[in-house]
Amino acid sequence: MDYGHDLRFGSFITPTASPAQNPVVLAQVSEAAGLDLVTYQDHPYQPAFLDTWTLMSYVAAVTERIHISANVVNVPLRMPTLPRAAASLDLLSGGRFDLALGAGAFWDAIAAMGGPRRTPGEAVTALEEVIDIVRETWRTDERSGVFHDGSAYPVHGAKRGPRPAHDIPIWIGALKPRMLRLIGRKGDGWLPSESMMQPGDLDEGMARIDEAAHKAGREPQQIRRLLNIGPEADTRSWVHRLAALTLNSGVSTFILASDDPQTLHRFGQEVAPAVRELVEHERGARGTAAADPRSRTARAARVAGIAYDDVPAGLRAIEPGDFDYADVRNTYTRGGSPALVLLPADTAQVSDAVRFAARHSNVPLSVRSAGHGISGQSTNDGGLVINLRALNAIEVLDEERRLVRIGAGARWSEVAAALGEHGWALSSGDSGGVGVGGLATAGGVGYFTREYGLTIDRLRAAEIVLADGSVQRVDTEHDADLFWAVRGAGANMGVVTHFDFEAAEVGPIGHARLIYDAGDLEELFTVWGRVVTESPRDTTAFLTVAPQRGGRFIAIAEIVVDQSDPDTVLSRLQPFAQVAPILDQSAQITTYAQVIAGADDGPQQGQGSPITRSGLFRDLSPDVATAAAALVRSGQTYFFQIRALGGAASDVDADETAFAHREAQFSIAAFGSEADRLDLMWGPLGRHSLGLYTSFEASDRPERIEEAFPPRVLARLRRIKQRVDPQRLFRDNFPVGSDSSELTSASPCGQLA
């Protein structure tokens, strides 16, 4: 039968060590011929052969597109490092490694090298154990180690990872019934050699695999059928024979065993296109459906009420049963289980994603700009996530004005590196792993805040997709009201896809880290606040308190001075050296890109939900310092941070942006493990707060919206919300609300921008 798989063509090259028959060059020939796959036999005991794994690694480095595989891996001599070796080669090749396994043969040669000697039954059992171990090792979303109580490969707490770049298929080379049943139960593909088969073996093997798949609750269509073949002299008869093997027997990948460059070229340039054309025509006549890329198990993981099959064409979607799901489900601080993650490639696809979300308005909707965030609002349980990580371009629009366009999916480390090449920078928090979109719609408290203001203060225009899917460009002359709202409450109004910023000229800077003995917390906070506010605006500093054993505390100061002269930097740092006893210190002249480099760009694996309290403060008065010290000593916060604002951020009129607490000189955030206890200890400190900054708040307390936005600001936001999102599609990230009761009770205000 025809399983409807897409057709693939590959080469099977001898890994000879002879320079006259270079297997690396033949791989390049295979790629140039348009083949999809290059494979090598794996017989480590052959002295005339190159080591196959080393060869595949070299080939991966000198090719660009073609996939690489052993044909097949000699499992007895490749374990126990096989899972990590396979994942490593896949990562290094950009997702171009496929794993084909063999249970073992030539046992005398294997034993001579120190490998095991197994009976046929033991070899099948061992191979099944390997399949389980390999897949479990790649499940990096699990926190525990890998355990497998097997007879051949007992594993007791092995570390997981690395995770491959793509869902590596596991193909199995086999002919015997027990191995065929294993393929049906657990394999992703069958890879026999035609030269070793008798008439009828192919169809009989297909039937055995299908039967075993059905018994295991799998769809036979999920198992690819590959075949090692030899060359044929007559191209036309060759094409028709291969097409018949696809249409009648289900073979969808043909791997040509040949070391002749001309034959490989003919196979890729003449045979493969003709087979594809013939099969496509016949499938159309028969009405053969394409193979479903998702297994029965993956479909079973779908959430009721989501129209998975209606996702717009071309829009990438990741479901709970997909390999990539573990990479997109969680955030830095929160564990999530969304029903569907959409990954648009451009603004048009963002519009498609928003319209799709509007048809599912009964489930949560989160928008993620691909970086990590404190609040954890960019994932959910059972809803939709629009992940903007593909919209990560950074473009200079106007060199003279230092005007740059940045995609919402970029991370700030990438932005800092790109702008640094021009001698520019944008203030952007304290971690390069943060995504642009979330920070640039909330405010942006960073290392240049006192000199250049918040991130939003450098924003000159934005492109936003509204709830109806329409795209609008906003600035001070085009829908100034919406542009005002985007700067501080943008997540309420739509999905901002691109930002136009005016960067600041920033060359080499001073960066210092001071570690204080925080024995006297009240004194530390009070003096710290005074030193920060009295410092020149080119100096911005953050302070983090960390508990130590025995009830002690240390405080870590991160200080950035926008000066390149060492003497000037030292003069700026001198007052900070007097704040409290210093346990350790470092200072250097560096670049902003280096200061926020080193962030983990991999998938976020947060668990549970973050518990935070935060606030904005006019100063660190003795009363504030006392309340803050009591909170830290209570043991209810494991992370307590004070960030400097003021300076240029306070120069901006409170009515100019939706971020309105411009008189605040400090932002304070506290993380805890128990919400009620953290709330209790935060209370005395919170009474001094002017309001809060949404990026540092994870609580769902209803009053937090009023704390984030003063009454006049909130009333204006609600009116804009009613205009651009009357159905409240964007309601899951600090929603300002837009129903009539809220609008009626809100204080009236006129046009503020």
N, C-alpha and C positions, 0 to 999 in steps of 0.2 A: 504494500500500500504506500501511497504518497503521504508523508506527514506534513507537508506544506512548509518545510524549512527553507530559508534562503540558501542558495547554493554558494559553496565556497570551494576554492581550489588551492592546493598546496604542493610543496615539493618534499621529497624524502631523500636526504643527501647523506652520503657516507662521510663520517667525521674523520677522514684520513688525515694523518700527519704529514703527508707528502705535499711539498710545495707545488708540484705539478698539477695537483687536483685540489685546489684550495676551497675548502667548504665555506669559508667566509665570502669569497668572491661569488660562489654559487648562490649564496643567500642574497647577495646584492643583485645578481642576475634574476633570481626569483621575484624580488621586489620590483625590479624594472619591467619584468614581464607582466606585472599586474596580478601576481598570485597573492593570495590572502594569508598564506601560512608557510613557514619553512620548518622542517622537522629533522631530527637526527636520532639515529639509534643510540642507545645508552648501554655500552658494554665496557665498563671500567677496567676489566681484566685484559682487554685487547691492547697489546703493546704498540700496534701500528695505528691506533686511533688516538685522537685528541680526547681529553676529558670532556664529556658532553656538556656538563654544567658550565665549565669555563668557556667552552666554545659558544654556548648560547648567550652568555653574558657579553662576550666580545661582539657577537653578531648584533645584539640589541643596541650596542653603542655605535655601530656603523650603518644602521638602517633607521628608517623613520616611520614606516607605516605597517610593515608586515608583522604578523604575529609569529611567535616562536614557541616551539614545543619539542620535548623529547618524544621519541616514537619507539619505545615507551620508556619511562623512568624505571630504572632497576631498583625497585623499592628496597630489597634486602640490603643493598649497599649505600642507600641514600638516607635512610632513617638513622637517627631521630631528628636531624636538622632539616628534613624535607619541607615541613610547613613554612619555616622562616625563610629558607632559601627561595621557595617559590614566590612568596609574598614580596621578598626583597627584589627579585628580578622583575616582578610585575610593576613594582613602584618605580624602579630605575628605568624601565622601558616605557613608562607612561601607559600602563595597562595593556601590554602586548604579549603577555605570557599566558599560555594555556597549559594545563597539567594533564598529561596522559600517563597512566600508571600501568605497570606490569607486575604481576605477582612474583616473578622470578623464573629463571631457567638456567641451564648450565651450572648446576649446583656444585659440581666439583670445582669449577673456576671461582665461584662465589666463596666456597669454603676455604679455598687456597688463599684468599685475600683476608681471611678472618671473619667472613660473613657467616650467617646461619645456613644450615642445611635443612630443608623442609620437605615434607611429603606434599603431594598436590593438595590434599585437604588442609594441611597446616598453612600452605601458602595462600589459599583463599581466605582462611580465617584471619591471617595476618594482614592481608590487603584490606579486608573490611575494617579492621581496627585502624589502619592508617587513614582510611577515608574519614572515619569519625574524628580522629585526632586532628587531622588537617583542618577540617571545617570548624572544629571547636577552637583551635588555636587562632583562627581568623576572626572569631566572634569577640572583638575587642570591646563591645558594649557591655559585656559581662565583667564584673569586678573580680570575681573569684578566679583562682588558678584552674588549669586544666587537669582533670582527674579521669583516668581510664584504667579500669581494672582488667586489663587484657592479658592473655597468655603470651603473646608475642611482644607487645609493646606496653607494658604497664607504665602509666604516667601518674605521678603523684604531686600535683600542685605546680605544674609548669606554667611559666608566665605566658600570657596571651600576646599575640601580635608578632610582627607588625601586621596591620590590616592591608590586604592587597588594594591596588588602585582600581580594580574592577572585579566583578563576580567571576573569579577564575573557574571555568568549567573543569570537572574531573572526568576525563575519558578513560576508558579501561580497555586494554588490549587483551582479548580472550577469545577462546573457541569452545571450551568445555561447558557442559550444561550448568554446573554449579556456579561458574564465573558469570555465565549469562544471566542467571537468576540474581546474582549480586548486582549486576548492572541495572536490571529492572528495579531492584529495591533502592539502590543508592547512587547509581552512576548518572552522569550527565551526558554520556556518549559512549558508543561502542566503536572501537578502532581495531578491526581485524585486517589481515593482509590477504588479498585475493589469491595470491600465489600459494597459500597454505590451506586453501579451502577446496572441498570436493563439491561437485554439482549438488545443489539443494541446500548446502550448508548455510548460505546467506539467508535465504527465506526462513529456514528452520530456526536460525539464530534470532531473527527478527521476532518470530512468533514466541519463542521462549522469553525473550526480554519483555515483550508486551504482556504476556501472561503474568510474569512476576511483578510488573509495574501495576497492573490492575489489582493484584492481591495485596500490594503494599499501599493501595489507595492513591496511586500516582497516575498521571495521564501519560500514555506512551509517547505522545507528541512532545513531551518535555525532554526526551532523550534523543540527542542528535546521533545520526548513523554516519560514521566515517568509513572510508575504505582506502587502504593502500593498494595502488594499481600499478601496472607496468605500462610502458609506451606501446603505441600501435602505429604501424606504418601508414595506413590509410586514414586520413583525417576525417573524412565523411563518415565512415563506418564507426570510427572511434567516438565521434560526437553522438551518433544515434545510439550506440551501446550504453554510453554513460547516461544519456537522457532516459533510456529505458530503465536503468538501474534506479534512477530517481523516481520515475513515475510508477513503476511496478513494484519496486522493493523498498523504497524509502531512503536510499542513500542520498545524502545531501552535501557531503564533503569528500572530494576526491583528492588523494595525495599521491603524486606521481613519484615513484622510485626511479630516479635517474640522476646521473652526475654529468650529463651532457648539456652544455649551455644552450645549444640550438634546440634540443628537444624541450627543455624547460621554457624557452622563449615561444616555441610553437604551441605548447600546452596553454600558456597564459594568454597569448595574443590571438590564437585562432580557435583552439578547442573550447576553452572556457566560455568566451562570449557566445559561441554557437550553441553550446549546451544550454546556457541561460536563456537564450532566445527561444529555443525549441521547447524547453520546459515551460517557460512563461506562456507561450502560445497554447500548449496543450492544457495547462492548468486553467487558463481562461475558458477553454472549450468545455472542460469538465466541471467547472465551477468549484475548483479546489480552494478551500479557504487557507489563508496563511496560518502558520502555527501560532497559537497563543503564546506570547512571551512569558506569561505568568502561569505558574503551576496551580494545581487544585488547592494546595496548601496556602499559597500566596493569596488566592482569591478568597479563601475561607477567612483570611485576616481582614478583609474589607469590612468597613463599618456601615451598618444599615443607614439609609437615607442619603448617602453620597452617590451622585451619578458618575461613577468612575469612568464609564464608557463614553461619557459626554464631554470629557476634557477636550478643549479645542485642539485641533490638529496642529502638530508641531510644538505644542507647549509641553515641556518635560514635566512628568509627574512621578512622584515617588510614593509608593503605597507601603503600608505596614509590613507586607510580606516580601518587600524588595530588599536586595542586598544592600543598597545604599541608605536604607531607612535609618540605620543606626547612626549614620553620619549627619543626619538632618533633624532628628527628632528632639534632641535636647538643646539647651543653651548652656552657657557658662555656669549659671547658678540654679537652673531649674531642669528637672527631668520631665519630659513631655511624651505624649503618645497621640500626636495628631492623626486624624483619619487620612489626610492627604497633604503632601507638600508639593507645591507648584514652584517651578524654577524657570521663570521667564528669561529669555535671552535679550530682550530689548523692550523699549517702551510699548510698542504695539502688543507684545505678548503680556506685558503687565496689565494693559487694558483688557485683554482676553481673560486673564486670571481674575481681575476684579469683577468682571461681568459674571464669570462662573461662580465666584463667591456670592454675588448678589442673589443668585438662584438657590443658594444654600444659606439664607440669612438666619436660619434657625440654629446654626451651629457656630461655635466660636471662630473668629478670624484673627489670626496674628500675622503681622508683617515683620519680616526679619531682614536686616541689612547685612547679614553674613558674619558679623563680628560677635564678640562677647559683650554682654551687658549685665548690669547689676540687678535690675528690676525683674528680669526673667519673663517679661511680658511678650517675648517674641516666639513663644511656643504655647501649646495648649493640650488639652486632652479631648480627643474625639472631634476636633474641628479641622479647619483649613489653615495652612501656613503658606504665605507668599514669600519665598526666599529670593532676595535680590542679588545674590552673590555674583551672578554673571554680569551685572551692570556695574563693572568696576573700572571703567576707563578713566584716565586722568589726562586732560587735554589743556594746553595753554591756548587761550583765546586771544589774549592781547598782551604781548610782552611788556609794552610800555606801562600799561595800567596794572600789570601783574594779575590779570584776570584769568582764572582757571575754571574749567568745568570738571566736576568730579562726580562719578557715578555713586549712587547710594550704596552699592555693594562693595565698594573699596574699603580697605581697612586703613586706619590712620598711619600705620607704619609704612604702608605703600605710598600714601600721600606725602609723608615727610621725606621719604627717599626721593620721590619724583621732584618735589618742590626744592629740595635741598640742592639739586643740580643747578638750579637757577639762583641760589642764594636767597630763597624765600622760605616762608613757613606759615602755617596756620595753627593756632592754639587748638589742642584736640585731646584734652584729658591727659591721663598719665600712663596709658597703655596703648601700644600700637595695635593690639588685637581687637580694639573696639571698632565696630563698623561705622561708616560715615553717616548713614541715614538716620539711625536712632539718635546719635549725639547731636547732629545738625538740625534736628527738628525739635529738640528739647531745650537746648541752651548751649552746653559745651563749656565746662569749667576746666581750664587747662593751665599749662605752665607759663603761658603768656597772657593770662587773663588780666593781670593788673596793668600790663603795658598796652595790650591791643584789644581788650574786651573779651566777651564770650565768643565762641565760634560763630554764633548766629549774627554777631555784630559785624562780621566780615562778609556776610551773605548779601549778594547783590541781585540775584534772581533765582528762581527755582522752576523746575518742570514737575507738575503734579498730575497724577491720574485720579480723577474724582470718582465718587461712588457709582456714577452711571457709566463709567468707563471712558469718559471723555478726557482729553489731555489738554492741560492749560499751562501756559507760561505766565508766571506772576512776578512782579517787581513793584517798585513804587509807582509806576505809571500804568501798570496793567493789573487790575484787581488788587489794588493796594490793601484792601481789607483782608483778603485771603493771604496776601504776602505777610501782612502783620501777624496773622494767626499761625502761619507756618513757622514763624520764628518764636518757638516756645510751646506750641500746641499742635505741631504739624501732624502728629499721628492721628489726631481727631478728624482731620480734614480730607485725607486721601493718602495716596502712596506717592511720596516724592521720589522721583527717579534720578534726577540730576540737579546738582547745585552749582551755581556760578559764584565763586568766592573771589574777593580781592585779597590776595596774599600780602603778607608783610615782608619787608626786607629783613632777613635774619641771617647773619653769617655765623662764624664760630661763637659758641656760648660757653659760659661757665656752668658746670654741674657739680653739685656737692651732695654727699650723703653723710649726715651726722647721726650718730647713735647716742642718745642721752640716757643717763640713769634717771628714770622717772620716779624716784622715791617720793618727791613732793609734787604730786600731780597738780594741785591748786596753783602753786607757784609757777610750775612749768607752763600751764595753760595761760596764765595771766601775762607772764613775761613774753611768751611766744606771741600772743596776740598783739602786744605793744610793739615788739620788734618788727613784725610783719607790716603793720600799718604805718610804721615810721620809715620803712625801707623805701628807697626810690622805686618808681614804678617798673623799672627794668628787672626787678627782683620779685619772683613769685615762689611761694613755698607751701609744701604740704607736710602734714605731721600725722604719723600713724602710731598708735600705742599698741604694744603687744604684751600680753601677760607672759610671765616667766614662772618657773618653778619657785615654790616657797613664798608665793604671794607678791613677788617682785614684778616690776614693770620696766620695760624699756620703751623709748620713743624714737622712731626713725624719721628723720627730717630729710625730705628731698627738696633741694633748692636749685632753681634755675635762674641764672643771671645773664641777661641779654647783653653781654659785653665780651669782647675778645681779649682785652688787655688783662694779663694775670694780676697785676697790682690792683686794678679796679675791682676785679672779681673778689680778690682777698679782702678788700675794704668793705665790700657788700656783705661778705660772709662773717666778718669779725663780730658784729652784734649777735649773730646766731650762736657763735661760740660761747657767749656768755649766758645763754638761756638756762643751762643746767650742766652738771658734770658730764663730760664727753667720754664715752667708752670706746668709741672707734670713729674714724673719720676718713673720708677720701674726697678729693676735689681734682677736677681736671678741666682743661679747655677741650671742648668736643663739638659735636654738631647735634642739632635737635633730632635728626634721624637716628643717631646713635643712642640718644637718651631713651627713646621709646621703641627701639628695636628689640628683637629677641622675644616677641610675643609668640605664643603657640598658635600657629595658623591651622592646626589640624581640627578635626571634629570636636565639638564641645560635648562633654560627658557629665554634665551636671545631674544631680539626683535630688529628689524631693523638691521643696519649694524654699526660696530664700526668705528669711525673716529679718526685716530691717526697720529701722526708724531713722528719719533724717529731718533736718531743718536748716533754715537760713538764719543767720544771726548778725545783728548790727555790729557787735563787738564781742570780745571775750572778757567781759567785765568780771569782777570777783564773784558775783553771784552765778554767772554762767560757768565760770571755772570751777566753783564749788559743786554745782550740780553735775557737771561733766565728770569730775573726779569721783563723785559718789557712784555714778553709773559705771565707770570703769572698775572701781573697786568691788562692786557688787558681784562681779563674775558673770553677769548676764550678757556681756558682749565679748566676743572673741576677736572682733575687729572694730577698731574705733579710729576714725580718720577726720582730720580737720583740713579743709582746703581753703586757700586764700581766694577771695574775690576782691571787690573794691577797685580802686584805681580807675582805669579806663572803662571797666564794666559799669561803674557807678556814674560815669559821665553821661551815659545814654539816658535819655528821658524815659521815665517809667511808662509812658504811654506809647513809646515807639515800637515796642515788641510785646508779644503775649507773655514773655518772661518779664514780669513786672517788678520783682523785688530788687530793684536796683540799688537800694541803700544798704543791702547786705554786704558785710565785709568778710564773712566766713560761711562756709557750708560744712555741716557736721553730719556724718553718717555712722550708724552703729549697726553691726550685725549680731544677731543672737540665735540661740537654739530653741527657745521657748517664747512664743509670741506674748503670752500674758505677762510673763515676768519681765520681758524686755519693755513692754508697754508701761508697766508699773514703775520701773526705774527710769524710763525716759520722761515720765510725766514732769518732774521738777525742772528738767532741762528744757523740755518742750514749751513750757510756759514763757520762756524768754524768746522763743522763735518768732520770726517775722512771717514764716511760711515754709514751704518746702520746695525742693527741686525734684521733679518727677523721675529723673534718671537714677536717683539713689533710693527710690521708694518702691518697696515690693508689697506693701500692705494693701489690702482691699477695703480698708476703713472708708466708709462713705464720706467722711468729713475731709479726706485728704484732697479732694478736688477744690474745696473752698480754701484749704491751706496753700495749695499751689497757685491759685489765681484769686486775686482780690475781687470783691463784688463787681466793680465796674468792668474789670477785664473779663470776668466770667460771663457777665451779661452780654458783652459784645461777642465773645466766643460762641455763645449759644445761638445768637442770631445768625452768625456766619455758618455755624453748623446746620442750622435749619435750612439755609439756602443751598449748601453744597452737598449735604448728606441728610436729607429729611427722614430717610428710613433708618438712620443710625446704623449703617453697615459697619462703620469703624467705631465700635463701642467697647472694645476689649483691651484698650490701653489708656488708662486714666480718662475715661469718657467724660466730656463736659455736659453731655445731655442736650436734648433739643426739644423735649415735649412741651406742650402748651403751658402746663402748670409751671414748669421751670421758667419759661419765657415770661409768663405773667408776673411771677414773683421777683424776677431779676430787676436790679436797679437800672433805670434808663441811662443811656449814655449816647453821645453822638459820635460822629466820625472822629477817630483819635489820630489816625496816621496822617 
